[in-house]
């Protein structure tokens, strides 16, 4: 009988492949990417859209910038007809995506996407996928949306739930910044 006590702690698990790709499950239809950023002595140029179908083949029909104030959350929300295509402009945010689409190959999957100018900068959220955004910056975060359909002011294509809803089995509090 051994009298040695195991050391405390939990072994770390692999989160990325050797080439930097996440090992996490991706919700069907969600696309994340880092577009081209050109930097020289004068500053930088960040490509929002270059005509390639990287974020889906749908045409650009509406473009707007929105913001998320420090310490704030937007969501849960989902759309029944349009796809959201976000590009981070300033700041850093965590997107929680939950696939509640009945019959989807990834139904019930939670995906976390960290959007920052130093990493993944763009994300495509398919129709029907719940999304919630958390500002991780010390300042206001700004991002651009290029949805696949224009906003209809009299009939918005947006279904909402409170961020702490029991309808989505995600403990959002566990993802909030710990200061």
JOJO-V743134 format. One record per pair of residues at least 24 apart in sequence whose ideal C-beta (glycine too) atoms are under 8 Angstrom apart, sorted by sequence separation. I is the first residue (numbers start at 1). GAP is how many residues later the second one is. If there is no record, write none. Layout:
BEGIN
i->[I	I]
gap->[GAP	GAP]
END
This chain:
BEGIN
i->[31	65	92	104	31	58	68	91	92	56	88	90	101	88	95	97	100	101	115	56	86	88	99	100	55	95	99	100	98	99	130	132	97	98	88	97	98	87	88	97	87	96	86	95	96	85	86	95	96	85	95	96	130	132	134	48	85	86	94	95	84	85	93	94	132	83	84	93	134	136	83	93	94	134	46	83	92	93	134	83	91	92	93	82	91	92	81	91	80	84	79	80	91	93	78	79	90	91	92	78	90	91	93	78	90	91	35	78	90	91	77	78	88	89	76	77	88	89	75	76	77	88	89	75	76	87	75	86	87	74	75	86	87	73	74	86	87	73	85	110	73	84	85	73	85	72	84	85	112	71	83	68	70	82	83	69	82	30	55	68	70	82	54	56	70	79	81	100	55	70	27	70	98	28	46	69	98	27	68	98	67	68	67	96	46	67	68	82	28	66	67	81	96	27	28	65	66	80	28	65	66	79	27	65	66	79	80	96	26	37	64	65	78	79	25	30	32	63	64	77	78	94	27	63	77	30	62	63	77	25	27	37	62	76	77	26	34	62	76	25	34	35	60	61	75	76	24	33	34	35	61	62	64	76	24	32	33	34	61	62	75	33	59	61	62	76	32	58	73	31	32	55	31	32	56	76	30	31	30	29	30	30	48	29	49	28	48	27	30	73	29	27	73	71]
gap->[24	24	24	24	25	25	25	25	25	27	27	27	27	28	28	28	28	28	28	29	29	29	29	29	30	30	30	30	31	31	31	31	32	32	33	33	33	34	34	34	35	35	36	36	36	37	37	37	37	38	38	38	38	38	38	39	39	39	39	39	40	40	40	40	40	41	41	41	41	41	42	42	42	42	43	43	43	43	43	44	44	44	44	45	45	45	46	46	47	47	48	48	48	48	49	49	49	49	49	50	50	50	50	51	51	51	52	52	52	52	53	53	53	53	54	54	54	54	55	55	55	55	55	56	56	56	57	57	57	58	58	58	58	59	59	59	59	60	60	60	61	61	61	62	62	63	63	63	63	64	64	65	65	65	65	66	66	67	67	67	67	67	68	68	68	68	68	68	69	69	70	70	70	71	71	71	71	72	72	72	73	73	74	74	75	75	75	75	76	76	76	76	76	77	77	77	77	77	78	78	78	78	79	79	79	79	79	79	80	80	80	80	80	80	81	81	81	81	81	81	81	81	82	82	82	83	83	83	83	84	84	84	84	84	84	85	85	85	85	86	86	86	86	86	86	86	87	87	87	87	87	87	87	87	88	88	88	88	88	88	88	89	89	89	89	89	90	90	90	91	91	91	92	92	92	92	93	93	94	95	95	96	96	97	97	98	98	99	99	99	100	102	103	106]
END
